[in-house]
Amino acid sequence: MLPVQLSVPALADLPAAAQKVAALIAASGCSVVALVGEMGAGKTTLVRALGVALGVADDVSSPTFALVNEYRDGRGAPVYHFDFYRVDSVDEAARMGAAEYFDSGYLCLVEWPARVEALLPAPRLELTIIPTGPEARAIELKIVN
């Protein structure tokens, strides 16, 4: 099943890719998804599309300043969206309770995971977004133990 690489030729193709990603997350058995990609690669845009695929009714936005946003999926289960770009240290993330979220068993979508690597559980799903054109992206998924 994994690793998998998906091609997203244009932004219009993102909803279909998000549906595939949602299915791969469910099949992986991993509740923590580390989203890797350069600034502007489309991590938050993918999370928005993934929210739609999961049945999230709220507008999904970047938790850059809040560090974490909580949503509910179509079944009412929590979905946690983290953005650790502005976190100063692993200790800061630990003090805000990041490990407790990661251990909750609920879906945790983590942008800038390298900044909190020491707190991330194994196994986890790593999703890498690679720009391949102005709107085109490659999405690679693998399990990290």
C-alpha positions in Angstrom: 0.0 0.0 0.0 2.6 2.6 1.0 4.8 4.3 -0.1 2.6 6.0 -2.7 3.1 9.0 -5.0 0.1 11.0 -6.3 0.2 13.5 -9.1 -1.8 16.7 -8.8 -1.6 18.4 -12.3 -3.6 21.4 -11.3 -5.5 23.0 -8.4 -8.7 21.7 -9.8 -7.4 18.1 -9.3 -6.8 18.7 -5.6 -10.3 17.5 -4.3 -9.8 14.1 -6.0 -6.2 13.8 -4.6 -7.5 14.8 -1.1 -10.1 11.9 -1.3 -7.2 9.5 -2.1 -5.1 10.9 0.7 -8.0 10.5 3.2 -8.4 6.9 2.2 -4.6 6.3 2.5 -4.6 7.9 6.0 -7.5 5.6 7.1 -5.8 2.5 5.6 -2.4 3.4 7.2 -3.8 3.2 10.7 -1.6 6.3 11.6 -3.4 9.1 13.4 -0.4 11.5 13.0 0.3 12.9 9.6 3.5 15.0 9.2 3.1 17.4 6.2 6.5 18.2 4.7 7.1 20.8 2.1 8.7 24.1 1.5 7.0 27.4 2.2 4.2 27.8 -0.4 4.2 24.2 -1.4 0.5 23.9 -0.5 0.4 22.2 2.9 -2.5 24.3 4.2 -4.3 24.2 0.8 -4.1 20.4 1.0 -5.3 20.4 4.6 -8.3 22.5 3.5 -9.1 20.0 0.7 -8.6 17.1 3.1 -11.0 18.8 5.5 -13.7 18.7 2.8 -12.9 15.1 2.1 -13.3 14.2 5.8 -16.6 16.1 6.1 -15.3 19.1 8.1 -18.0 21.7 8.0 -15.9 24.6 9.3 -13.6 26.7 7.2 -10.1 25.3 7.6 -7.4 27.9 8.1 -3.8 28.0 9.0 -3.1 27.8 12.7 0.1 29.7 12.3 -0.4 32.0 15.4 -2.7 29.7 17.4 -0.4 26.6 16.7 -3.4 24.3 16.7 -6.9 24.5 15.3 -9.6 21.9 16.1 -12.2 20.8 13.7 -14.8 18.0 13.7 -15.0 15.5 10.8 -18.3 14.2 9.3 -18.6 11.7 12.2 -18.0 14.3 14.9 -14.5 13.1 15.7 -11.8 15.8 16.4 -9.3 16.7 13.7 -6.3 18.7 15.0 -4.3 20.9 12.6 -0.9 22.1 13.8 1.4 24.7 12.3 4.7 24.7 14.1 6.4 27.2 11.8 6.6 29.8 14.5 7.3 27.5 17.5 10.6 28.5 19.1 11.5 25.1 20.5 10.4 21.5 21.1 9.9 22.5 24.8 7.4 25.2 23.7 5.4 22.6 21.8 5.6 20.2 24.7 4.3 22.8 27.1 1.3 23.5 24.9 0.5 19.7 25.1 1.4 18.6 21.6 2.3 15.1 22.7 -1.1 14.7 24.4 -2.8 15.6 21.1 -0.5 13.2 19.2 -1.3 10.4 21.6 -5.0 11.0 21.5 -5.7 8.7 18.6 -7.5 11.4 16.8 -6.2 12.7 13.4 -3.4 15.2 13.8 -2.2 17.0 10.7 1.2 18.5 11.4 2.7 21.3 9.3 6.5 21.9 9.9 7.0 18.6 11.7 10.8 18.9 11.7 10.5 21.6 14.4 8.9 19.1 16.8 10.5 15.9 15.6 11.3 14.7 19.2 7.6 14.7 20.1 6.3 12.9 17.0 5.2 9.3 17.5 6.2 6.3 15.4 4.7 5.0 13.4 3.3 8.1 11.6 2.4 9.0 8.1 4.7 11.4 6.3 3.2 13.3 3.5 5.6 15.3 1.3 4.4 17.9 -1.1 6.7 18.7 -4.0 5.9 21.6 -6.4 6.4 20.3 -10.0 4.9 23.3 -11.8 2.9 26.6 -11.1 -0.1 24.6 -9.8 1.2 21.0 -10.2 2.3 19.0 -7.2 3.5 15.6 -6.4 2.4 14.1 -3.1 4.4 11.3 -1.6 3.1 9.3 1.3 5.1 6.9 3.4 5.1 5.4 6.9 7.9 6.5 9.2 8.8 4.1 12.0 
